[in-house]
Amino acid sequence: MPTLHWVGKDKVVNHHHDVPFRLLDKQYTFTANAGTPSMV
């Protein structure tokens, strides 16, 4: 089976391991007033 090889491929393949991340927590909610027109 053919495979693709290029300079820097190992860095691209494993890049997601180097990117910092954290889970997002829902902190705020918004509820419009009953008389507020919706934007369409």
PyMOL Python script that loads the backbone (N, CA, C, O; Angstrom):
from pymol import cmd

cmd.read_pdbstr("""\
ATOM      1  N   MET A   1       0.856  -1.178   0.000  1.00  0.00           N
ATOM      2  CA  MET A   1       0.000   0.000   0.000  1.00  0.00           C
ATOM      3  C   MET A   1       0.902   1.241   0.000  1.00  0.00           C
ATOM      4  O   MET A   1       1.853   1.296   0.781  1.00  0.00           O
ATOM      5  N   PRO A   2       0.637   2.218  -0.837  1.00  0.00           N
ATOM      6  CA  PRO A   2       1.456   3.423  -0.890  1.00  0.00           C
ATOM      7  C   PRO A   2       1.268   4.281   0.367  1.00  0.00           C
ATOM      8  O   PRO A   2       0.187   4.330   0.954  1.00  0.00           O
ATOM      9  N   THR A   3       2.342   4.946   0.755  1.00  0.00           N
ATOM     10  CA  THR A   3       2.285   5.868   1.884  1.00  0.00           C
ATOM     11  C   THR A   3       2.931   7.191   1.481  1.00  0.00           C
ATOM     12  O   THR A   3       3.789   7.228   0.600  1.00  0.00           O
ATOM     13  N   LEU A   4       2.522   8.250   2.118  1.00  0.00           N
ATOM     14  CA  LEU A   4       3.089   9.561   1.843  1.00  0.00           C
ATOM     15  C   LEU A   4       4.115   9.914   2.910  1.00  0.00           C
ATOM     16  O   LEU A   4       3.866   9.731   4.101  1.00  0.00           O
ATOM     17  N   HIS A   5       5.257  10.415   2.486  1.00  0.00           N
ATOM     18  CA  HIS A   5       6.306  10.850   3.403  1.00  0.00           C
ATOM     19  C   HIS A   5       6.756  12.240   2.985  1.00  0.00           C
ATOM     20  O   HIS A   5       7.005  12.474   1.803  1.00  0.00           O
ATOM     21  N   TRP A   6       6.865  13.166   3.929  1.00  0.00           N
ATOM     22  CA  TRP A   6       7.368  14.501   3.641  1.00  0.00           C
ATOM     23  C   TRP A   6       8.143  15.006   4.841  1.00  0.00           C
ATOM     24  O   TRP A   6       7.999  14.496   5.952  1.00  0.00           O
ATOM     25  N   VAL A   7       8.967  16.017   4.602  1.00  0.00           N
ATOM     26  CA  VAL A   7       9.789  16.589   5.660  1.00  0.00           C
ATOM     27  C   VAL A   7       8.871  17.213   6.716  1.00  0.00           C
ATOM     28  O   VAL A   7       8.018  18.037   6.386  1.00  0.00           O
ATOM     29  N   GLY A   8       9.040  16.828   7.966  1.00  0.00           N
ATOM     30  CA  GLY A   8       8.241  17.365   9.059  1.00  0.00           C
ATOM     31  C   GLY A   8       6.950  16.615   9.314  1.00  0.00           C
ATOM     32  O   GLY A   8       6.152  17.043  10.147  1.00  0.00           O
ATOM     33  N   LYS A   9       6.719  15.503   8.621  1.00  0.00           N
ATOM     34  CA  LYS A   9       5.466  14.758   8.786  1.00  0.00           C
ATOM     35  C   LYS A   9       5.274  14.307  10.238  1.00  0.00           C
ATOM     36  O   LYS A   9       4.159  14.365  10.757  1.00  0.00           O
ATOM     37  N   ASP A  10       6.345  13.861  10.898  1.00  0.00           N
ATOM     38  CA  ASP A  10       6.206  13.392  12.270  1.00  0.00           C
ATOM     39  C   ASP A  10       5.747  14.509  13.205  1.00  0.00           C
ATOM     40  O   ASP A  10       5.047  14.239  14.181  1.00  0.00           O
ATOM     41  N   LYS A  11       6.123  15.748  12.931  1.00  0.00           N
ATOM     42  CA  LYS A  11       5.679  16.866  13.763  1.00  0.00           C
ATOM     43  C   LYS A  11       4.199  17.162  13.533  1.00  0.00           C
ATOM     44  O   LYS A  11       3.485  17.507  14.474  1.00  0.00           O
ATOM     45  N   VAL A  12       3.738  17.032  12.303  1.00  0.00           N
ATOM     46  CA  VAL A  12       2.333  17.296  11.990  1.00  0.00           C
ATOM     47  C   VAL A  12       1.449  16.199  12.572  1.00  0.00           C
ATOM     48  O   VAL A  12       0.390  16.485  13.130  1.00  0.00           O
ATOM     49  N   VAL A  13       1.874  14.958  12.446  1.00  0.00           N
ATOM     50  CA  VAL A  13       1.075  13.829  12.927  1.00  0.00           C
ATOM     51  C   VAL A  13       0.904  13.888  14.438  1.00  0.00           C
ATOM     52  O   VAL A  13      -0.158  13.535  14.952  1.00  0.00           O
ATOM     53  N   ASN A  14       1.928  14.325  15.156  1.00  0.00           N
ATOM     54  CA  ASN A  14       1.862  14.357  16.619  1.00  0.00           C
ATOM     55  C   ASN A  14       1.575  15.744  17.188  1.00  0.00           C
ATOM     56  O   ASN A  14       1.682  15.941  18.399  1.00  0.00           O
ATOM     57  N   HIS A  15       1.216  16.702  16.351  1.00  0.00           N
ATOM     58  CA  HIS A  15       0.997  18.078  16.795  1.00  0.00           C
ATOM     59  C   HIS A  15      -0.092  18.181  17.857  1.00  0.00           C
ATOM     60  O   HIS A  15       0.016  18.998  18.772  1.00  0.00           O
ATOM     61  N   HIS A  16      -1.131  17.371  17.749  1.00  0.00           N
ATOM     62  CA  HIS A  16      -2.236  17.471  18.701  1.00  0.00           C
ATOM     63  C   HIS A  16      -1.801  17.121  20.129  1.00  0.00           C
ATOM     64  O   HIS A  16      -2.489  17.488  21.082  1.00  0.00           O
ATOM     65  N   HIS A  17      -0.688  16.428  20.293  1.00  0.00           N
ATOM     66  CA  HIS A  17      -0.199  16.125  21.635  1.00  0.00           C
ATOM     67  C   HIS A  17       0.448  17.345  22.293  1.00  0.00           C
ATOM     68  O   HIS A  17       0.533  17.414  23.519  1.00  0.00           O
ATOM     69  N   ASP A  18       0.904  18.308  21.484  1.00  0.00           N
ATOM     70  CA  ASP A  18       1.602  19.481  22.012  1.00  0.00           C
ATOM     71  C   ASP A  18       0.686  20.662  22.290  1.00  0.00           C
ATOM     72  O   ASP A  18       1.092  21.601  22.976  1.00  0.00           O
ATOM     73  N   VAL A  19      -0.533  20.642  21.779  1.00  0.00           N
ATOM     74  CA  VAL A  19      -1.453  21.766  21.936  1.00  0.00           C
ATOM     75  C   VAL A  19      -2.145  21.673  23.296  1.00  0.00           C
ATOM     76  O   VAL A  19      -2.806  20.674  23.579  1.00  0.00           O
ATOM     77  N   PRO A  20      -2.005  22.695  24.142  1.00  0.00           N
ATOM     78  CA  PRO A  20      -2.661  22.645  25.455  1.00  0.00           C
ATOM     79  C   PRO A  20      -4.184  22.756  25.300  1.00  0.00           C
ATOM     80  O   PRO A  20      -4.679  23.442  24.405  1.00  0.00           O
ATOM     81  N   PHE A  21      -4.900  22.087  26.165  1.00  0.00           N
ATOM     82  CA  PHE A  21      -6.357  22.157  26.115  1.00  0.00           C
ATOM     83  C   PHE A  21      -6.902  22.028  27.527  1.00  0.00           C
ATOM     84  O   PHE A  21      -6.226  21.552  28.439  1.00  0.00           O
ATOM     85  N   ARG A  22      -8.122  22.458  27.676  1.00  0.00           N
ATOM     86  CA  ARG A  22      -8.840  22.243  28.930  1.00  0.00           C
ATOM     87  C   ARG A  22     -10.320  22.145  28.605  1.00  0.00           C
ATOM     88  O   ARG A  22     -10.775  22.681  27.595  1.00  0.00           O
ATOM     89  N   LEU A  23     -11.057  21.475  29.441  1.00  0.00           N
ATOM     90  CA  LEU A  23     -12.489  21.343  29.240  1.00  0.00           C
ATOM     91  C   LEU A  23     -13.172  22.655  29.606  1.00  0.00           C
ATOM     92  O   LEU A  23     -12.790  23.311  30.576  1.00  0.00           O
ATOM     93  N   LEU A  24     -14.167  23.031  28.839  1.00  0.00           N
ATOM     94  CA  LEU A  24     -14.898  24.268  29.103  1.00  0.00           C
ATOM     95  C   LEU A  24     -16.082  23.971  30.014  1.00  0.00           C
ATOM     96  O   LEU A  24     -16.821  23.008  29.808  1.00  0.00           O
ATOM     97  N   ASP A  25     -16.242  24.810  31.015  1.00  0.00           N
ATOM     98  CA  ASP A  25     -17.372  24.686  31.930  1.00  0.00           C
ATOM     99  C   ASP A  25     -18.383  25.780  31.621  1.00  0.00           C
ATOM    100  O   ASP A  25     -18.013  26.933  31.398  1.00  0.00           O
ATOM    101  N   LYS A  26     -19.659  25.416  31.609  1.00  0.00           N
ATOM    102  CA  LYS A  26     -20.718  26.401  31.379  1.00  0.00           C
ATOM    103  C   LYS A  26     -20.848  27.260  32.634  1.00  0.00           C
ATOM    104  O   LYS A  26     -21.157  26.753  33.712  1.00  0.00           O
ATOM    105  N   GLN A  27     -20.610  28.566  32.487  1.00  0.00           N
ATOM    106  CA  GLN A  27     -20.661  29.457  33.640  1.00  0.00           C
ATOM    107  C   GLN A  27     -21.836  30.419  33.591  1.00  0.00           C
ATOM    108  O   GLN A  27     -22.329  30.843  34.636  1.00  0.00           O
ATOM    109  N   TYR A  28     -22.292  30.771  32.392  1.00  0.00           N
ATOM    110  CA  TYR A  28     -23.321  31.793  32.269  1.00  0.00           C
ATOM    111  C   TYR A  28     -24.446  31.289  31.362  1.00  0.00           C
ATOM    112  O   TYR A  28     -24.221  30.474  30.468  1.00  0.00           O
ATOM    113  N   THR A  29     -25.644  31.783  31.606  1.00  0.00           N
ATOM    114  CA  THR A  29     -26.781  31.494  30.736  1.00  0.00           C
ATOM    115  C   THR A  29     -27.466  32.809  30.388  1.00  0.00           C
ATOM    116  O   THR A  29     -27.294  33.810  31.084  1.00  0.00           O
ATOM    117  N   PHE A  30     -28.226  32.802  29.330  1.00  0.00           N
ATOM    118  CA  PHE A  30     -28.960  33.982  28.903  1.00  0.00           C
ATOM    119  C   PHE A  30     -30.381  33.577  28.554  1.00  0.00           C
ATOM    120  O   PHE A  30     -30.606  32.617  27.816  1.00  0.00           O
ATOM    121  N   THR A  31     -31.334  34.319  29.094  1.00  0.00           N
ATOM    122  CA  THR A  31     -32.739  34.116  28.762  1.00  0.00           C
ATOM    123  C   THR A  31     -33.315  35.466  28.386  1.00  0.00           C
ATOM    124  O   THR A  31     -33.269  36.408  29.178  1.00  0.00           O
ATOM    125  N   ALA A  32     -33.864  35.568  27.167  1.00  0.00           N
ATOM    126  CA  ALA A  32     -34.441  36.830  26.701  1.00  0.00           C
ATOM    127  C   ALA A  32     -35.790  37.048  27.370  1.00  0.00           C
ATOM    128  O   ALA A  32     -36.504  36.101  27.701  1.00  0.00           O
ATOM    129  N   ASN A  33     -36.120  38.329  27.558  1.00  0.00           N
ATOM    130  CA  ASN A  33     -37.439  38.671  28.108  1.00  0.00           C
ATOM    131  C   ASN A  33     -38.498  38.290  27.091  1.00  0.00           C
ATOM    132  O   ASN A  33     -38.222  38.237  25.893  1.00  0.00           O
ATOM    133  N   ALA A  34     -39.728  38.022  27.567  1.00  0.00           N
ATOM    134  CA  ALA A  34     -40.817  37.595  26.693  1.00  0.00           C
ATOM    135  C   ALA A  34     -41.149  38.673  25.649  1.00  0.00           C
ATOM    136  O   ALA A  34     -41.581  38.332  24.548  1.00  0.00           O
ATOM    137  N   GLY A  35     -40.958  39.972  25.969  1.00  0.00           N
ATOM    138  CA  GLY A  35     -41.302  41.048  25.048  1.00  0.00           C
ATOM    139  C   GLY A  35     -40.176  41.414  24.092  1.00  0.00           C
ATOM    140  O   GLY A  35     -40.357  42.308  23.266  1.00  0.00           O
ATOM    141  N   THR A  36     -39.037  40.769  24.167  1.00  0.00           N
ATOM    142  CA  THR A  36     -37.900  41.099  23.324  1.00  0.00           C
ATOM    143  C   THR A  36     -38.067  40.457  21.947  1.00  0.00           C
ATOM    144  O   THR A  36     -38.221  39.239  21.856  1.00  0.00           O
ATOM    145  N   PRO A  37     -38.039  41.262  20.862  1.00  0.00           N
ATOM    146  CA  PRO A  37     -38.178  40.669  19.520  1.00  0.00           C
ATOM    147  C   PRO A  37     -36.941  39.850  19.169  1.00  0.00           C
ATOM    148  O   PRO A  37     -35.819  40.204  19.531  1.00  0.00           O
ATOM    149  N   SER A  38     -37.167  38.761  18.466  1.00  0.00           N
ATOM    150  CA  SER A  38     -36.030  37.931  18.070  1.00  0.00           C
ATOM    151  C   SER A  38     -35.399  38.502  16.800  1.00  0.00           C
ATOM    152  O   SER A  38     -36.088  39.083  15.961  1.00  0.00           O
ATOM    153  N   MET A  39     -34.106  38.332  16.672  1.00  0.00           N
ATOM    154  CA  MET A  39     -33.402  38.809  15.472  1.00  0.00           C
ATOM    155  C   MET A  39     -33.378  37.669  14.470  1.00  0.00           C
ATOM    156  O   MET A  39     -32.840  36.596  14.743  1.00  0.00           O
ATOM    157  N   VAL A  40     -33.958  37.912  13.323  1.00  0.00           N
ATOM    158  CA  VAL A  40     -34.033  36.869  12.276  1.00  0.00           C
ATOM    159  C   VAL A  40     -33.215  37.286  11.092  1.00  0.00           C
ATOM    160  O   VAL A  40     -33.142  36.555  10.104  1.00  0.00           O
TER     161      VAL A  40
END
""", "prot")
cmd.dss("prot")
cmd.show_as("cartoon", "prot")
cmd.util.cbc("prot")
cmd.orient("prot")
